[in-house]
Amino acid sequence: MAVKKLKAKINRLETIAEILEGENQEIEASIKLFEEGMKLIKECTGDLDTLEGKILVMVDGEEKDFEGRTI
C-alpha cells in the first residue's frame, strides 16, 4: 500500500544521496539524480501528509488526530 511505496521512495532517496556524495559522478548524471531526488521529496511529503491525516486514535469515544486534537 502507500506505506510500502513511501518506504521504497525513501530507500531510493538514500541511494541517490550516497551516489551524490561520491566523488566519481559526472555533472549531468548528478543533475539528473538531484532532480529525481527533489521529485521524490515532494512525493514523500505529500504521502506523509496523507498518512498523517489517516492516523486517528479513538480516545473516550471521540476521534482525535495524532496530536490529540478532537476532530
C-alpha distance (Angstrom), angle and dihedral (degrees) to the residues before:
residue distance angle dihedral
M1 . . .
A2 3.78 . .
V3 3.81 93.1 .
K4 3.81 92.5 56.5
K5 3.80 90.7 49.1
L6 3.81 90.2 48.2
K7 3.80 91.0 51.1
A8 3.81 90.4 49.8
K9 3.81 90.4 50.9
I10 3.80 91.7 49.4
N11 3.80 90.9 48.5
R12 3.81 89.6 51.5
L13 3.82 90.1 49.6
E14 3.80 89.7 52.9
T15 3.80 90.2 50.5
I16 3.80 91.5 49.1
A17 3.81 90.9 50.0
E18 3.80 91.5 51.2
I19 3.81 91.7 49.5
L20 3.80 93.1 47.5
E21 3.80 91.0 49.1
G22 3.79 89.2 57.6
E23 3.78 120.2 95.0
N24 3.80 100.1 -135.8
Q25 3.80 98.6 69.5
E26 3.80 122.1 120.4
I27 3.80 116.0 -130.7
E28 3.82 95.5 -117.7
A29 3.80 92.2 50.6
S30 3.80 90.0 46.1
I31 3.79 91.4 52.9
K32 3.81 91.6 50.5
L33 3.80 91.0 49.3
F34 3.79 91.1 47.1
E35 3.81 90.8 51.7
E36 3.81 90.7 48.8
G37 3.79 90.0 49.3
M38 3.80 93.0 50.6
K39 3.80 90.4 50.3
L40 3.81 90.5 49.9
I41 3.81 91.8 49.1
K42 3.80 90.1 53.9
E43 3.81 91.0 48.4
C44 3.82 92.5 47.1
T45 3.80 91.3 50.3
G46 3.80 90.1 53.2
D47 3.80 91.6 45.7
L48 3.80 91.5 50.8
D49 3.80 91.7 48.6
T50 3.81 89.8 51.8
L51 3.80 93.2 47.3
E52 3.78 92.4 47.0
G53 3.79 89.2 54.8
K54 3.81 90.3 53.4
I55 3.80 95.4 51.3
L56 3.76 105.5 97.8
V57 3.76 127.6 167.5
M58 3.79 121.1 -156.4
V59 3.80 108.9 -137.4
D60 3.81 122.6 169.4
G61 3.81 90.3 -15.9
E62 3.82 92.8 -58.2
E63 3.74 127.0 110.4
K64 3.76 111.1 -120.9
D65 3.74 129.9 -178.7
F66 3.78 121.9 -118.9
E67 3.81 91.2 -85.5
G68 3.81 93.6 52.6
R69 3.80 98.4 -103.4
T70 3.82 115.9 141.7
I71 3.75 111.9 -113.7
